Amino acid sequence: MKRSETGHIKAFSGRENARDEETARLRKEIADLRETNEILFHGTEFPVAAYLLIHQYQGQYPVTKMARRLRVSRSGY
């Protein structure tokens, strides 16, 4: 038996490692989605403006990811 963070006793299921790995994977996915939402919030449909946006935020976000999310060519930047 194991104590949870709240102090309650719970039976050991033997799946804590799998759950911890899944939690870590989901947290990473959530962080990626939040970053994507931030990029898209600043996005536009006009390629010239998209490239200006990439230039403005290149220090904050990966250029490749911004180009993909803004649907412009990475090589065009």
Phi and psi in degrees as GROMACS dihedral restraints (atoms count N, CA, C in turn):
[ dihedral_restraints ]
;  ai    aj    ak    al  type     phi  dphi    fc
    3     4     5     6     1  -130.0    20    10
    4     5     6     7     1   149.9    20    10
    6     7     8     9     1   -93.6    20    10
    7     8     9    10     1   135.3    20    10
    9    10    11    12     1   -81.1    20    10
   10    11    12    13     1   175.2    20    10
   12    13    14    15     1   -61.5    20    10
   13    14    15    16     1   -27.3    20    10
   15    16    17    18     1   -84.5    20    10
   16    17    18    19     1    -2.8    20    10
   18    19    20    21     1    95.1    20    10
   19    20    21    22     1    -5.8    20    10
   21    22    23    24     1   -76.9    20    10
   22    23    24    25     1   147.5    20    10
   24    25    26    27     1   -86.2    20    10
   25    26    27    28     1   133.3    20    10
   27    28    29    30     1  -133.2    20    10
   28    29    30    31     1   153.3    20    10
   30    31    32    33     1   -72.5    20    10
   31    32    33    34     1   143.2    20    10
   33    34    35    36     1   -76.8    20    10
   34    35    36    37     1   121.8    20    10
   36    37    38    39     1   -91.9    20    10
   37    38    39    40     1   -16.3    20    10
   39    40    41    42     1    81.1    20    10
   40    41    42    43     1     5.2    20    10
   42    43    44    45     1  -114.5    20    10
   43    44    45    46     1    12.8    20    10
   45    46    47    48     1   -57.5    20    10
   46    47    48    49     1   -42.2    20    10
   48    49    50    51     1   -62.0    20    10
   49    50    51    52     1   -45.3    20    10
   51    52    53    54     1   -63.7    20    10
   52    53    54    55     1   -40.8    20    10
   54    55    56    57     1   -66.9    20    10
   55    56    57    58     1   -41.4    20    10
   57    58    59    60     1   -62.8    20    10
   58    59    60    61     1   -41.4    20    10
   60    61    62    63     1   -64.8    20    10
   61    62    63    64     1   -42.6    20    10
   63    64    65    66     1   -64.7    20    10
   64    65    66    67     1   -41.2    20    10
   66    67    68    69     1   -62.0    20    10
   67    68    69    70     1   -43.9    20    10
   69    70    71    72     1   -63.2    20    10
   70    71    72    73     1   -42.0    20    10
   72    73    74    75     1   -64.0    20    10
   73    74    75    76     1   -43.3    20    10
   75    76    77    78     1   -67.5    20    10
   76    77    78    79     1   -37.4    20    10
   78    79    80    81     1   -64.2    20    10
   79    80    81    82     1   -39.9    20    10
   81    82    83    84     1   -64.5    20    10
   82    83    84    85     1   -41.9    20    10
   84    85    86    87     1   -63.9    20    10
   85    86    87    88     1   -41.6    20    10
   87    88    89    90     1   -62.4    20    10
   88    89    90    91     1   -43.7    20    10
   90    91    92    93     1   -60.9    20    10
   91    92    93    94     1   -41.1    20    10
   93    94    95    96     1   -64.3    20    10
   94    95    96    97     1   -42.0    20    10
   96    97    98    99     1   -66.3    20    10
   97    98    99   100     1   -38.4    20    10
   99   100   101   102     1   -64.1    20    10
  100   101   102   103     1   -41.9    20    10
  102   103   104   105     1   -62.9    20    10
  103   104   105   106     1   -42.7    20    10
  105   106   107   108     1   -61.3    20    10
  106   107   108   109     1   -43.5    20    10
  108   109   110   111     1   -61.3    20    10
  109   110   111   112     1   -40.7    20    10
  111   112   113   114     1   -62.7    20    10
  112   113   114   115     1   -42.5    20    10
  114   115   116   117     1   -63.2    20    10
  115   116   117   118     1   -47.1    20    10
  117   118   119   120     1   -67.7    20    10
  118   119   120   121     1   -30.2    20    10
  120   121   122   123     1   -59.8    20    10
  121   122   123   124     1   -34.6    20    10
  123   124   125   126     1   -93.2    20    10
  124   125   126   127     1     1.0    20    10
  126   127   128   129     1   -76.9    20    10
  127   128   129   130     1   174.0    20    10
  129   130   131   132     1  -153.4    20    10
  130   131   132   133     1   165.3    20    10
  132   133   134   135     1   -91.3    20    10
  133   134   135   136     1   -10.4    20    10
  135   136   137   138     1   -91.8    20    10
  136   137   138   139     1   121.7    20    10
  138   139   140   141     1   -55.1    20    10
  139   140   141   142     1   -41.3    20    10
  141   142   143   144     1   -61.6    20    10
  142   143   144   145     1   -44.0    20    10
  144   145   146   147     1   -66.3    20    10
  145   146   147   148     1   -35.3    20    10
  147   148   149   150     1   -62.8    20    10
  148   149   150   151     1   -42.4    20    10
  150   151   152   153     1   -67.4    20    10
  151   152   153   154     1   -35.7    20    10
  153   154   155   156     1   -65.1    20    10
  154   155   156   157     1   -39.4    20    10
  156   157   158   159     1   -63.8    20    10
  157   158   159   160     1   -44.2    20    10
  159   160   161   162     1   -59.6    20    10
  160   161   162   163     1   -44.2    20    10
  162   163   164   165     1   -61.0    20    10
  163   164   165   166     1   -42.4    20    10
  165   166   167   168     1   -66.0    20    10
  166   167   168   169     1   -37.5    20    10
  168   169   170   171     1  -107.3    20    10
  169   170   171   172     1    13.0    20    10
  171   172   173   174     1   -61.9    20    10
  172   173   174   175     1   -24.2    20    10
  174   175   176   177     1   -81.5    20    10
  175   176   177   178     1   -17.4    20    10
  177   178   179   180     1   -99.8    20    10
  178   179   180   181     1   -31.6    20    10
  180   181   182   183     1  -131.8    20    10
  181   182   183   184     1   153.4    20    10
  183   184   185   186     1   -64.7    20    10
  184   185   186   187     1   131.5    20    10
  186   187   188   189     1   -59.6    20    10
  187   188   189   190     1   -43.5    20    10
  189   190   191   192     1   -59.7    20    10
  190   191   192   193     1   -43.5    20    10
  192   193   194   195     1   -66.0    20    10
  193   194   195   196     1   -43.1    20    10
  195   196   197   198     1   -62.2    20    10
  196   197   198   199     1   -44.9    20    10
  198   199   200   201     1   -60.0    20    10
  199   200   201   202     1   -43.4    20    10
  201   202   203   204     1   -63.0    20    10
  202   203   204   205     1   -47.1    20    10
  204   205   206   207     1   -68.8    20    10
  205   206   207   208     1   -31.8    20    10
  207   208   209   210     1   -88.7    20    10
  208   209   210   211     1    -1.4    20    10
  210   211   212   213     1    60.5    20    10
  211   212   213   214     1    46.7    20    10
  213   214   215   216     1  -126.8    20    10
  214   215   216   217     1   162.1    20    10
  216   217   218   219     1   -74.0    20    10
  217   218   219   220     1   132.3    20    10
  219   220   221   222     1   -63.7    20    10
  220   221   222   223     1   -38.0    20    10
  222   223   224   225     1   -71.7    20    10
  223   224   225   226     1   -20.4    20    10
  225   226   227   228     1   -71.6    20    10
  226   227   228   229     1   -19.6    20    10
